[in-house]
Amino acid sequence: MPARIDQLQEQAQRDLAGVTNADQLEQFRLKYLGGKGALKDLMALLKDVPPDQKPAFGQRANALRATLQAAFDERKSSLGAAPAKPTGPRIDVTEPGLPPTIGRSHVISQTIEDLIEVFGRMGFDVATGPEIEDEFHNFVALNIPESHPARDPLDNFYLENPYASAAKPGDESSSPRGLGGPGGPSASNTKKSTAHMLRSQTSTIQIRVMEKTKPPVRVVAMGRVYRPDEHDATHFSMFHQVEGLYVDRNVSMADLKTTLLQFVHAYFGPDAEVRLRPSFFPFTEPSAEMDVKMTIRGVTKWVEIGGCGMVDPAVFQAVGYDPEEWTGFAFGLGIERLAMRKYGITDIRWLFENDVRFLRQF
């Protein structure tokens, strides 16, 4: 048994002397010091040793374990100071790297930034307002009477029942009656409605600006609006609008037409085709629709991108402007349709599906 211990020690020392890297050192540890190593097997022979030799055998075996463990630790320390040789495939550091995948502005955000830049060069400031509105700012102040179809609960996202506080018979002050009657709005019927809603147009921002700002006024208002439209290639229940308002003395329809034509040519290019056709809106008179020619699903046609007109005197009365002194024009354009026309997008639903294969094109 003593000779066997000496033989194991000599073999272990030879093996350790040949170790040149961390992998070989780990193999040495497993072979001699591991749970199934040679020292473990040596201790298993203790049962076969005569009783009078067991103490000496155990001492020699434990001394050998301590010697090999110390030699292993020393070798491990010396290898750790030197860099390990690479064992995997080599990398060609001269090859061009892969660019990291980073985010970018959504195409709608890009369009909004472009619109701010274009209208900013035309002298328009930017205004914002709340997306949750009351009936006064969304309808009443915009000369939309209570009987108008645009106020139907089926055509709006009301947050409260618009008829919950219906007026009692003969009570003219508890429910707004619109601005269409003689003499314009009165203080008793313009701000009494308790119904709130998701705004259906960014014209509400124009009203809020005029309530707090003395003319002249020149602003564009941008933001999300909500209407329960059925989704198709050109309609969505949530979309974005840009509204323009210019109020000053002696503003005319010619100023409105010039502003829109300059915008279209600045945004789409000098060859863009645009047309204005007569229309009707409660808050402007006269009014017009603005169309731009674009291709939808392979078919080139005129597509409405918004409405415009001269601000109705009743709207000025609602915000405290004197319609005998001030005139102005307003326009509202769909931002999604502007983006679709500029970038050749044929389906508005793609803008809200968050498919990175589509979004990374812009």
C-alpha positions, 0 to 999 in steps of 0.5 A, spaced: 500 500 500 505 505 501 508 503 494 501 504 491 501 511 494 508 513 492 506 511 485 500 515 485 504 521 487 509 520 482 504 520 476 500 526 479 506 530 479 508 528 472 501 530 469 501 536 473 508 538 470 505 537 463 499 542 464 499 548 460 492 551 460 486 551 464 482 546 460 488 541 462 488 543 469 481 542 470 482 535 467 487 534 472 483 536 478 477 531 475 482 525 475 486 526 481 481 531 486 474 530 483 469 526 487 470 520 482 478 521 482 484 517 483 484 519 491 477 517 492 479 510 489 485 510 494 481 511 500 476 506 498 482 501 499 482 503 506 478 497 508 483 492 505 488 494 509 490 490 515 488 493 522 495 495 524 497 499 518 490 503 517 492 509 521 499 510 517 495 509 510 490 514 512 495 519 514 499 518 508 493 518 503 491 525 507 498 528 506 498 526 498 491 529 498 494 536 501 500 536 497 496 535 490 491 540 492 497 545 494 500 544 487 493 544 484 492 551 487 499 554 485 499 551 478 492 555 477 494 561 480 500 561 475 496 560 469 491 565 471 496 570 470 497 569 463 492 570 458 489 563 456 489 561 449 483 562 444 480 555 443 474 558 439 473 560 432 477 567 430 474 573 429 476 578 423 476 584 427 477 588 420 470 586 417 465 591 418 460 591 424 453 590 424 449 596 425 445 596 432 437 596 431 435 602 434 428 606 434 425 611 430 420 616 430 413 614 427 411 616 420 405 620 423 410 623 428 415 625 422 409 628 419 407 632 424 414 635 425 414 636 418 407 640 418 410 644 424 416 646 420 412 648 414 406 652 417 412 655 422 415 658 416 408 661 414 408 665 421 403 660 424 404 658 432 403 651 435 397 650 440 394 644 443 388 642 448 385 637 451 383 630 448 377 630 453 372 635 451 365 638 453 360 640 448 361 647 449 368 647 446 366 641 441 359 643 438 356 649 441 362 654 440 363 652 433 355 653 431 353 646 431 346 646 434 343 641 438 339 638 433 345 637 428 346 630 426 354 631 428 352 631 435 348 624 435 351 619 440 352 614 435 357 618 431 361 620 438 365 617 443 361 620 449 363 619 456 357 621 459 350 621 457 349 628 453 341 628 455 342 626 462 341 633 464 335 634 459 332 641 460 325 642 464 319 644 459 320 652 459 327 652 462 332 655 456 338 655 461 339 648 463 341 645 456 345 648 450 341 650 444 346 652 439 348 658 436 344 658 430 338 662 433 337 670 432 342 674 436 348 668 437 349 665 443 347 667 450 351 666 457 345 662 459 345 657 454 353 656 452 356 652 458 351 648 461 352 642 458 355 636 463 356 631 458 364 630 456 366 626 450 373 624 446 373 630 442 371 629 435 375 635 432 381 639 433 377 645 432 376 645 439 383 648 440 381 654 436 376 656 441 380 655 447 385 659 443 380 665 442 377 665 449 384 667 451 387 671 446 386 677 443 386 678 435 390 678 431 391 670 431 395 665 427 395 658 430 395 651 428 392 646 432 394 638 432 392 632 436 388 626 436 381 626 435 376 620 435 370 618 431 366 611 431 368 610 424 368 603 421 375 601 419 377 601 412 383 603 407 381 611 408 378 611 415 379 609 422 376 611 429 382 614 432 386 619 427 390 626 427 388 633 425 391 639 424 387 645 424 389 652 422 386 659 424 388 666 422 384 672 425 385 679 423 382 685 420 380 684 412 382 677 412 379 674 405 377 667 402 383 669 397 388 669 403 385 662 405 386 659 398 393 662 397 395 659 404 393 652 402 396 652 395 402 654 398 402 649 404 400 643 398 406 645 394 411 646 400 409 639 403 408 635 396 412 639 391 410 644 386 407 638 381 401 636 387 394 637 384 389 640 389 382 642 388 377 646 392 370 645 391 364 648 395 361 645 401 358 646 408 360 647 415 356 650 421 362 654 423 365 657 416 361 660 411 363 660 405 366 653 406 370 648 401 372 641 401 380 640 399 382 634 395 388 632 393 389 626 387 392 620 390 393 613 388 389 608 393 390 600 392 392 602 385 387 607 383 388 614 382 383 618 384 381 625 388 381 624 396 378 629 401 384 631 406 380 636 409 375 642 410 376 650 410 372 656 410 371 663 413 370 663 420 362 664 421 360 670 425 357 666 430 363 663 432 366 670 433 360 671 438 361 665 442 369 667 444 367 674 445 370 677 438 367 683 434 365 680 427 364 687 425 371 688 426 375 681 425 374 676 420 378 670 419 379 663 416 380 656 418 382 649 415 382 642 418 386 637 414 387 629 416 394 628 418 394 620 416 391 622 409 397 627 408 402 622 410 398 617 405 399 622 400 406 623 401 409 616 402 404 612 397 401 609 403 394 605 401 391 603 407 390 607 413 390 601 418 397 600 416 399 606 420 396 603 427 398 596 426 405 597 429 408 592 424 416 594 424 417 591 417 412 597 415 414 602 420 422 601 418 421 604 411 420 611 413 
